[in-house]
Amino acid sequence: MKLMSLLHLTNKLYFTIAMAILTLVGCKGAGEDKISEGIIEYDITYPYFKDEFMIGLLPKKMNLEFKNNIYKSTVEISMFGTSLISNCLDSTLIMTFHFGKKKFYTVLDAQLTETMIQKNGVPDVVELNSTDSIAGVLCKKHMGVFDNLKDGYDAEIFETHDINIKNSNWCNPYRDIDGVLMGYEIDQFGLQMRFRGNQVKDTLINDSIFNIPQNYKKVPLERMLYEVEQLFQTL
């Protein structure tokens, strides 16, 4: 019974990450000093989750590759993986999923993305007169206030303008923040996840990284959710 509950929570977490995979990076200088192409690596932790066995099953890293105001964030764990490709200029979002021979993708427009964001809650953001360095870039510090946290904890949010991704937060709960997120938290399905950048690489990115693999099948979002649930029921 405990195992089934564990798998159900993991299933929900997968899509938490898939949407959360959507929040980004923060602050360095102006214009020519910004990094417009590269990779950001994030550590993922679970500040309120105490089950060590469950934590061992959850992803610990997320990579975000960006170029020309498009980014791809990827999480790979065990035998499956997911990615989100976000076009920040035309507000389209592509979600991919693979497990064994099953390889799917789905496309979300701005309206569907907005529905997903609102469903999982949007925190209030309070700007602080404070800065910090995250992964070697200077960041402005904010607090994200989550109404549903019973202990009144406010999440630390770090924004940088060293990373040149325009409208980077259009598809996550922090869209009122202009810069890229280097540190943030996402609250979805009753689980709080913390993302913190640990490395920023100024490197060339091949355009093909943003292409959908040819052997992936396009499916509706509902089918994607169904396939993930079936996956965890068979574990």
C-alpha positions as CSV (number, residue, x, y, z in Angstrom):
1,M,0.0,0.0,0.0
2,K,2.8,2.3,0.9
3,L,4.5,1.5,-2.4
4,M,1.4,2.4,-4.4
5,S,1.1,5.7,-2.6
6,L,4.8,6.3,-3.2
7,L,4.4,5.6,-7.0
8,H,1.4,7.9,-7.1
9,L,3.3,10.7,-5.5
10,T,6.3,10.1,-7.8
11,N,3.9,10.3,-10.8
12,K,2.7,13.7,-9.7
13,L,6.2,14.8,-9.0
14,Y,7.2,14.0,-12.6
15,F,4.9,16.5,-13.9
16,T,5.7,19.0,-11.2
17,I,9.2,18.8,-12.5
18,A,8.0,19.0,-16.0
19,M,6.3,22.3,-15.3
20,A,8.8,23.3,-12.8
21,I,11.4,22.5,-15.3
22,L,10.1,25.7,-16.5
23,T,11.6,28.2,-14.1
24,L,15.1,29.6,-14.8
25,V,18.3,31.9,-14.0
26,G,19.9,36.1,-12.9
27,C,22.5,39.4,-12.9
28,K,25.9,40.5,-14.3
29,G,26.1,43.5,-16.3
30,A,24.6,45.2,-19.3
31,G,24.3,44.4,-23.0
32,E,27.5,42.8,-24.3
33,D,28.4,41.3,-20.9
34,K,25.3,39.0,-20.9
35,I,25.5,35.3,-21.7
36,S,23.2,34.6,-24.7
37,E,24.1,31.0,-25.3
38,G,25.1,28.2,-23.0
39,I,24.1,25.8,-20.3
40,I,22.8,26.2,-16.7
41,E,22.9,23.3,-14.3
42,Y,20.5,23.2,-11.3
43,D,20.5,21.1,-8.2
44,I,17.1,19.9,-7.1
45,T,16.2,19.3,-3.5
46,Y,13.0,18.7,-1.5
47,P,13.1,20.8,1.6
48,Y,9.9,19.5,3.2
49,F,10.0,15.8,2.1
50,K,11.4,13.5,4.9
51,D,11.1,10.1,3.3
52,E,14.7,9.2,2.5
53,F,13.7,6.2,0.3
54,M,11.4,8.4,-1.8
55,I,14.1,11.1,-2.1
56,G,16.5,8.5,-3.4
57,L,14.1,7.9,-6.3
58,L,13.7,11.5,-7.2
59,P,15.8,13.6,-9.7
60,K,18.7,15.6,-8.3
61,K,19.8,17.6,-11.4
62,M,18.2,19.6,-14.2
63,N,20.1,21.0,-17.2
64,L,18.9,24.0,-19.2
65,E,20.4,24.8,-22.6
66,F,19.6,28.2,-24.1
67,K,20.1,30.1,-27.3
68,N,18.2,32.8,-29.3
69,N,15.5,33.1,-26.6
70,I,14.8,29.4,-26.7
71,Y,15.7,27.0,-23.9
72,K,15.5,23.3,-23.3
73,S,15.4,22.0,-19.8
74,T,16.0,18.3,-19.2
75,V,15.6,15.8,-16.3
76,E,16.9,12.3,-16.7
77,I,16.4,9.6,-14.0
78,S,16.8,5.9,-14.2
79,M,15.1,4.5,-17.3
80,F,13.1,7.6,-18.4
81,G,13.4,11.2,-19.0
82,T,11.5,14.4,-19.8
83,S,12.3,17.7,-21.3
84,L,10.6,21.0,-22.0
85,I,11.4,23.2,-25.0
86,S,10.3,26.8,-24.4
87,N,10.2,29.4,-27.2
88,C,10.1,32.7,-25.2
89,L,9.2,34.8,-28.3
90,D,6.1,33.0,-29.6
91,S,5.1,31.5,-26.3
92,T,5.0,27.8,-27.3
93,L,6.0,25.0,-25.1
94,I,6.9,21.4,-26.1
95,M,7.0,18.6,-23.6
96,T,8.8,15.3,-24.4
97,F,8.8,12.0,-22.5
98,H,10.5,8.7,-23.1
99,F,10.5,5.3,-21.4
100,G,11.7,2.3,-23.2
101,K,10.1,2.2,-26.6
102,K,7.5,4.8,-25.7
103,K,8.6,8.2,-27.0
104,F,6.0,11.0,-27.0
105,Y,5.8,14.8,-27.2
106,T,3.0,17.2,-26.8
107,V,2.6,20.9,-27.6
108,L,1.2,23.5,-25.2
109,D,0.1,27.0,-26.4
110,A,0.1,30.0,-24.1
111,Q,-3.5,29.4,-22.9
112,L,-3.0,25.8,-21.9
113,T,0.3,26.7,-20.2
114,E,-1.5,29.4,-18.3
115,T,-4.1,26.9,-17.1
116,M,-1.4,24.6,-15.8
117,I,0.3,27.4,-14.0
118,Q,-2.9,28.6,-12.3
119,K,-3.9,25.1,-11.4
120,N,-0.8,24.6,-9.3
121,G,-0.7,28.1,-7.6
122,V,1.2,31.3,-8.2
123,P,3.2,32.7,-5.2
124,D,3.3,36.4,-4.4
125,V,6.8,37.8,-5.0
126,V,8.4,40.4,-2.7
127,E,11.5,42.2,-3.9
128,L,14.2,42.6,-1.3
129,N,17.1,45.1,-1.2
130,S,19.6,42.4,-1.3
131,T,21.9,40.6,-3.7
132,D,23.8,37.3,-3.7
133,S,26.1,35.3,-6.0
134,I,24.7,32.0,-7.4
135,A,26.9,29.8,-9.6
136,G,29.2,32.8,-10.2
137,V,26.6,35.4,-11.3
138,L,25.2,38.3,-9.3
139,C,21.6,38.0,-8.4
140,K,18.8,40.1,-7.0
141,K,17.0,38.4,-4.1
142,H,13.2,38.1,-3.7
143,M,10.9,36.2,-1.5
144,G,8.1,34.0,-2.9
145,V,5.2,33.8,-0.5
146,F,3.2,30.5,-0.7
147,D,-0.2,30.8,1.0
148,N,-0.6,27.1,1.4
149,L,2.6,26.6,3.5
150,K,1.3,26.1,7.0
151,D,4.6,27.2,8.7
152,G,4.6,30.5,6.9
153,Y,7.9,29.8,5.1
154,D,8.7,32.1,2.3
155,A,10.9,30.7,-0.6
156,E,14.1,32.5,-1.6
157,I,14.1,33.6,-5.2
158,F,17.2,34.7,-7.1
159,E,17.0,36.6,-10.3
160,T,19.9,37.4,-12.7
161,H,20.3,39.6,-15.7
162,D,23.6,38.1,-16.7
163,I,21.7,35.5,-18.8
164,N,20.1,36.9,-21.9
165,I,16.8,35.1,-22.3
166,K,14.0,37.5,-23.0
167,N,10.6,36.7,-21.4
168,S,12.2,33.6,-19.8
169,N,9.5,33.2,-17.2
170,W,6.4,33.4,-19.4
171,C,5.7,29.7,-18.7
172,N,6.2,29.5,-14.9
173,P,4.7,31.1,-11.8
174,Y,7.4,33.9,-11.7
175,R,6.5,35.7,-14.9
176,D,6.5,39.1,-13.1
177,I,10.3,38.7,-12.7
178,D,12.1,39.9,-15.8
179,G,15.4,38.2,-15.3
180,V,16.4,34.5,-15.4
181,L,15.9,32.5,-12.2
182,M,19.0,31.0,-10.6
183,G,17.2,29.9,-7.5
184,Y,13.5,29.3,-6.9
185,E,10.9,26.9,-5.5
186,I,7.9,25.3,-7.1
187,D,4.9,24.1,-5.2
188,Q,2.8,21.7,-7.2
189,F,0.6,18.7,-6.2
190,G,1.4,19.5,-2.5
191,L,5.1,19.0,-2.9
192,Q,7.7,21.7,-2.6
193,M,10.8,21.5,-4.8
194,R,13.8,23.8,-4.6
195,F,16.0,24.6,-7.6
196,R,19.4,26.2,-7.2
197,G,21.9,26.9,-10.0
198,N,25.4,25.4,-9.4
199,Q,27.0,26.1,-12.8
200,V,26.7,28.4,-15.8
201,K,28.6,27.5,-18.9
202,D,29.1,30.1,-21.7
203,T,29.3,27.7,-24.6
204,L,28.0,27.1,-28.1
205,I,24.7,25.3,-28.5
206,N,23.7,23.4,-31.6
207,D,20.4,24.5,-33.0
208,S,19.3,20.9,-33.4
209,I,19.1,20.5,-29.6
210,F,15.7,22.3,-29.9
211,N,14.3,19.9,-32.5
212,I,11.8,17.2,-31.6
213,P,13.4,13.8,-32.3
214,Q,11.9,12.2,-35.4
215,N,11.0,9.0,-33.7
216,Y,8.8,10.7,-31.1
217,K,5.0,10.6,-31.6
218,K,2.8,13.7,-31.0
219,V,0.0,13.1,-28.5
220,P,-2.5,15.3,-26.6
221,L,-1.5,16.3,-23.1
222,E,-4.1,14.0,-21.6
223,R,-2.4,11.0,-23.3
224,M,1.0,12.1,-22.0
225,L,-0.4,12.2,-18.4
226,Y,-2.0,8.8,-18.9
227,E,1.2,7.2,-20.2
228,V,3.2,8.5,-17.2
229,E,0.6,7.1,-14.8
230,Q,0.6,3.7,-16.5
231,L,4.4,3.7,-16.2
232,F,4.3,4.1,-12.4
233,Q,1.5,1.6,-12.0
234,T,3.7,-1.1,-13.6
235,L,6.8,-0.5,-11.5
